[in-house]
Amino acid sequence: MKVCAGFISASISECNDVMRQGLQLRLSQHLALTPQLQQSIRLLQLSTLELNAEIDQALQENPLLERDEPGEAVASGLGPAVDSMATPQTITPPESDERQEPKGGDDEGWGMDFSGSHGQRDPNDDDLDSGESQAASTSLREHLSAQVAMTQLPDRERALVGFLIEALSDDGYLTQPLDELIGLLVSDDDELREALLEELGIALRHVQNLDPPGIGARNAQECLSLQLKCLAESSARTLALAIVGDHLDHLATRDFARIKKSLGCDDDELRAAQTLIRSLNPRPGAQYAPIETRYVIPDVAVKKLHGQWVVSLNREAMPRLRINRLYADILHRHRGGSSSSAGLASQLQEAKWLIKNVQQRFDTILRVSQAIVDRQRAFFDHGEVAMRPLTLREIAETVKLHESTISRVTTQKYLASPRGIYELKYFFGSHVATDTGGAASSTAIRALIKQLVGAEDGKKPLSDARLAEILGEQGIVVARRTVAKYRELLGIPPVNLRKVL
């Protein structure tokens, strides 16, 4: 009886524990992203090229979705459910009288050219230099091999020349020593290796006699020397050969005094030799390297209309989509029928989501772009020196969106303007304080530094400390190390490397 009582007591205790655990309430919030919202976020962060790829895949997988080709007649006589759904969701560029080209001569008009860009090259430009034209059709190895084929070299020597050509880097250098390359051809037979080393040396001289001059060099010094030896005899050439042979490092560091003292030349002679050396190509094989073409499709364009900078969507970047009327009509007539109808209904919903989300993507890009342009009006009027500080939060508060959304919208989205094509992220930047209590954009400060260096006296270039002082005189408080950082970002050498004779 005591055992039973103990067992019952233990059971009641366990039940009480279970009840206490079961009565505990926990409140928590979970964000559930619907498939439509997930698609909207994904489309927003895609570039225009990536968006087109996404749409092409959707067009292949979904028969209810099709492109709305310009000029194509729209079918009529379909059910009301289809007509009311398809018309407002067809993606077309917005039309508005205020965004038309100005008809009068009092406004600033300009020809929209999406090929012009900020740091980009038009792939259809016919004005490419001859070197780039060669790169598009002939590789370095093909160019050299074609020359070798025209020679009367013995088969073995021709084979060794071809072997060295294959060992060249894209810049045209032979970066591996000959004794290392021998290991790829023979075993550890010392006598055979020594004989082959002599043959490779002869083959290398054949390579170095090929076009372009400087090919097959083992370092920059040899590359420049090979090119100089191809030039006609002159005093400048003789001095340049001496500088390249023994004072190339001093030339790079602008130590002109040491060069003049060592070689016994004056300023004019050194200047002529320096000009000749600068005319050489330290990367002779680069002109035959494949050209990496980067295509940029602007999402929006900005023009000045009636004194205001107005943003509009680029029609060429906007895919025109619509619901396939034939399949939609079949689905409307057989609604609630077979399982195949249920599958078409699902694809119809997916097509409607895609059309709506693509439209929303471009609407968001347009809103954000206009907000950016409104805050950077001075940039479009006066250039980089007038860029103002801007953060994602400012734009987010203006368009009533989250900062993460603004970050997605401005990544890999491009704006075409009279000044070129810019990624939307370009217009954001940190700030530096001014002595009046305001702030200056880091982009504007970099532009000022570039202007100051561009106008400096080459014989007395401006140091980072002096640049900081000049900026301070203009009311911009910036430290010397900050100037040095911005100068490096601009690719401007330090003061000692900017000195000229």
Secondary structure as UniProt FT lines:
FT   HELIX           2..22
FT   HELIX           35..44
FT   HELIX           48..61
FT   TURN            63..64
FT   STRAND          65..67
FT   TURN            70..71
FT   HELIX           80..89
FT   HELIX           97..99
FT   TURN            114..115
FT   TURN            123..124
FT   HELIX           130..137
FT   HELIX           140..149
FT   HELIX           155..167
FT   TURN            170..171
FT   HELIX           178..182
FT   TURN            183..185
FT   HELIX           190..208
FT   TURN            213..216
FT   HELIX           220..229
FT   HELIX           235..246
FT   HELIX           248..252
FT   TURN            253..254
FT   HELIX           256..263
FT   HELIX           267..278
FT   TURN            284..285
FT   HELIX           286..288
FT   STRAND          300..305
FT   TURN            306..307
FT   STRAND          308..313
FT   HELIX           315..317
FT   STRAND          321..323
FT   HELIX           325..333
FT   TURN            334..336
FT   HELIX           339..375
FT   HELIX           377..382
FT   HELIX           384..386
FT   HELIX           392..399
FT   HELIX           403..410
FT   STRAND          414..417
FT   TURN            418..419
FT   STRAND          420..423
FT   HELIX           424..427
FT   STRAND          431..434
FT   TURN            435..436
FT   STRAND          439..441
FT   HELIX           442..454
FT   TURN            458..459
FT   HELIX           464..473
FT   TURN            474..475
FT   HELIX           480..489
FT   TURN            490..491
FT   HELIX           495..497
//
